[in-house]
């Protein structure tokens, strides 16, 4: 009788451990995915800021305001 009871308790513990392990693994995966997405967005934003700064610097060194206006004349349509 004691052997059967110990077997049942062991089986329930094994199933509970599997369920708990899968649940914790899924939570860890979600956490890692969110963190990776956050860092990807941060890298992308940094790249966009750098590109914008380069464009502004290039635009400021592009000559006189009249020349810039002539070059951009057809770009706004």
VEXZA-464547 format. One record per residue (C-alpha): residue number from 1; residue in one letter; chain; x, y, z. Coordinates in Angstrom, 3 decimals, padded with zeros to 6 digits. Layout:
BEGIN
     k   r   c          x          y          z
   NUM   A   A          X          Y          Z
...
This chain:
BEGIN
     k   r   c          x          y          z
     1   X   A    000.000    000.000    000.000
     2   X   A    002.778    002.392    000.884
     3   X   A    004.603    001.538   -002.340
     4   X   A    001.541    002.374   -004.455
     5   X   A    001.032    005.661   -002.605
     6   X   A    004.695    006.621   -003.116
     7   X   A    004.430    005.734   -006.818
     8   X   A    001.353    007.944   -007.237
     9   X   A    003.013    010.836   -005.392
    10   X   A    006.147    010.420   -007.522
    11   X   A    004.133    010.417   -010.750
    12   X   A    002.195    013.537   -009.702
    13   X   A    005.452    015.254   -008.747
    14   X   A    007.012    014.349   -012.118
    15   X   A    004.025    015.679   -014.057
    16   X   A    003.968    018.823   -011.897
    17   X   A    007.682    019.332   -012.515
    18   X   A    007.208    019.018   -016.269
    19   X   A    004.357    021.524   -016.256
    20   X   A    006.269    023.960   -014.063
    21   X   A    009.414    023.607   -016.194
    22   X   A    007.543    024.315   -019.427
    23   X   A    005.798    027.297   -017.872
    24   X   A    009.056    028.770   -016.589
    25   X   A    010.802    028.113   -019.919
    26   X   A    008.058    029.902   -021.786
    27   X   A    008.250    032.881   -019.436
    28   X   A    012.026    033.040   -019.914
    29   X   A    011.615    032.913   -023.704
    30   X   A    009.107    035.754   -023.667
    31   X   A    011.399    037.820   -021.466
    32   X   A    014.371    037.204   -023.764
    33   X   A    012.282    038.092   -026.827
    34   X   A    011.137    041.369   -025.322
    35   X   A    014.676    042.274   -024.316
    36   X   A    016.009    041.440   -027.790
    37   X   A    013.272    043.501   -029.434
    38   X   A    014.032    046.439   -027.159
    39   X   A    017.744    046.342   -027.970
    40   X   A    017.060    045.988   -031.707
    41   X   A    014.805    049.037   -031.610
    42   X   A    017.420    050.965   -029.652
    43   X   A    020.133    050.104   -032.215
    44   X   A    017.836    051.071   -035.080
    45   X   A    016.948    054.369   -033.443
    46   X   A    020.615    055.150   -032.845
    47   X   A    021.370    054.429   -036.497
    48   X   A    018.553    056.690   -037.648
    49   X   A    019.745    059.504   -035.407
    50   X   A    023.275    059.174   -036.795
    51   X   A    021.978    059.206   -040.375
    52   X   A    019.889    062.282   -039.617
    53   X   A    022.846    064.102   -038.117
    54   X   A    024.951    063.278   -041.170
    55   X   A    022.193    064.531   -043.476
    56   X   A    021.887    067.780   -041.550
    57   X   A    025.638    068.290   -041.612
    58   X   A    025.721    067.540   -045.332
    59   X   A    022.853    069.940   -045.972
    60   X   A    024.515    072.755   -044.064
    61   X   A    027.688    072.385   -046.097
    62   X   A    025.844    072.205   -049.420
    63   X   A    026.433    075.778   -050.512
    64   X   A    024.377    078.908   -050.451
    65   X   A    020.670    078.860   -049.591
    66   X   A    019.877    079.789   -053.224
    67   X   A    021.730    076.719   -054.520
    68   X   A    019.965    074.441   -052.043
    69   X   A    016.588    075.871   -053.060
    70   X   A    017.305    075.278   -056.747
    71   X   A    018.349    071.656   -056.089
    72   X   A    015.276    070.923   -053.964
    73   X   A    012.810    072.702   -056.228
    74   X   A    011.271    069.581   -057.767
    75   X   A    011.657    067.326   -054.711
    76   X   A    008.498    068.522   -052.933
    77   X   A    005.910    067.434   -055.465
